[in-house]
Amino acid sequence: MEENQNPDAFYEKLKGQLYDTATWPSEYLYKFIVKSEGNGISEVEALFDNMGAVINTTESKNGKYTSVSINVNMKTPEDVIAKYKEVAENVQGVISL
């Protein structure tokens, strides 16, 4: 999401795209970037605990950041968006892709 973009407008557009491109429930791939130091990785992973998620992490070339990819079955586009918001509210400095 661009910094000057209205978050509500962004999520509304995303919801429409999700309804147009998938049949729900569906698998969804989340991608987040967090600083490698600190608790960001474990905080993101904890938010997807007990959801049957497959989580992969890849550290950046210089080791400063880590990409966290999460493949999980979601019931609706609203659930997808709610999880993005939950991560943004609970993990300091996370970047959602």
C-alpha positions as CSV (number, residue, x, y, z in Angstrom):
1,M,0.0,0.0,0.0
2,E,1.4,3.4,-0.9
3,E,1.9,5.7,2.1
4,N,-0.4,8.5,0.9
5,Q,-3.1,6.1,0.0
6,N,-6.3,5.9,2.0
7,P,-6.2,2.5,3.8
8,D,-10.0,2.0,3.6
9,A,-10.0,2.6,-0.1
10,F,-7.0,0.2,-0.5
11,Y,-8.7,-2.6,1.4
12,E,-12.0,-2.0,-0.4
13,K,-10.3,-2.3,-3.8
14,L,-8.4,-5.4,-2.6
15,K,-11.7,-7.0,-1.4
16,G,-13.2,-6.5,-4.9
17,Q,-10.1,-8.0,-6.6
18,L,-10.2,-11.0,-4.2
19,Y,-13.8,-11.7,-5.0
20,D,-13.1,-11.4,-8.8
21,T,-10.1,-13.7,-8.9
22,A,-10.8,-16.6,-6.5
23,T,-13.6,-18.9,-5.3
24,W,-13.9,-18.8,-1.6
25,P,-12.8,-20.4,0.7
26,S,-9.4,-20.3,-1.0
27,E,-5.7,-20.5,-0.2
28,Y,-4.1,-17.1,0.1
29,L,-0.4,-16.1,0.1
30,Y,0.5,-13.4,2.5
31,K,3.9,-11.7,2.2
32,F,5.4,-9.5,4.9
33,I,8.8,-7.9,5.4
34,V,10.1,-7.5,9.0
35,K,13.5,-6.5,10.5
36,S,15.5,-9.7,11.1
37,E,16.5,-8.5,14.6
38,G,13.8,-8.3,17.2
39,N,10.5,-10.2,17.6
40,G,8.9,-9.3,14.3
41,I,9.2,-12.8,12.7
42,S,7.8,-14.6,15.7
43,E,5.0,-12.0,16.2
44,V,3.9,-12.5,12.6
45,E,4.1,-16.3,12.9
46,A,2.1,-16.2,16.2
47,L,-0.8,-14.4,14.5
48,F,-1.2,-17.3,12.1
49,D,-0.8,-20.0,14.8
50,N,-3.4,-22.8,14.8
51,M,-4.6,-21.9,11.3
52,G,-2.8,-24.7,9.4
53,A,-0.6,-22.1,7.8
54,V,2.6,-23.0,5.9
55,I,5.2,-20.3,6.8
56,N,8.5,-19.7,5.0
57,T,11.1,-17.1,5.8
58,T,13.9,-15.8,3.7
59,E,16.6,-13.4,5.0
60,S,17.7,-10.6,2.8
61,K,21.2,-10.6,1.3
62,N,22.6,-8.3,3.9
63,G,20.6,-10.0,6.8
64,K,18.9,-6.8,7.9
65,Y,15.3,-7.9,6.8
66,T,13.4,-11.1,6.5
67,S,10.6,-12.0,4.1
68,V,7.8,-14.0,5.8
69,S,5.6,-15.8,3.3
70,I,2.4,-17.5,4.7
71,N,0.2,-19.7,2.7
72,V,-3.1,-20.3,4.5
73,N,-6.7,-21.3,3.7
74,M,-9.0,-18.3,4.3
75,K,-12.8,-18.4,4.2
76,T,-13.6,-14.9,2.7
77,P,-11.9,-11.8,1.4
78,E,-13.0,-10.1,4.5
79,D,-11.0,-12.6,6.6
80,V,-8.0,-11.9,4.4
81,I,-8.3,-8.2,5.0
82,A,-8.9,-8.6,8.8
83,K,-5.7,-10.6,9.1
84,Y,-3.7,-7.9,7.2
85,K,-5.1,-5.3,9.7
86,E,-4.4,-7.6,12.7
87,V,-0.7,-8.0,11.6
88,A,-0.4,-4.2,11.0
89,E,-1.8,-3.4,14.4
90,N,0.3,-6.0,16.3
91,V,3.7,-6.1,14.6
92,Q,5.7,-2.9,14.8
93,G,7.5,-1.9,11.5
94,V,5.9,-4.7,9.4
95,I,5.6,-4.1,5.6
96,S,2.7,-5.9,3.9
97,L,3.2,-6.8,0.3
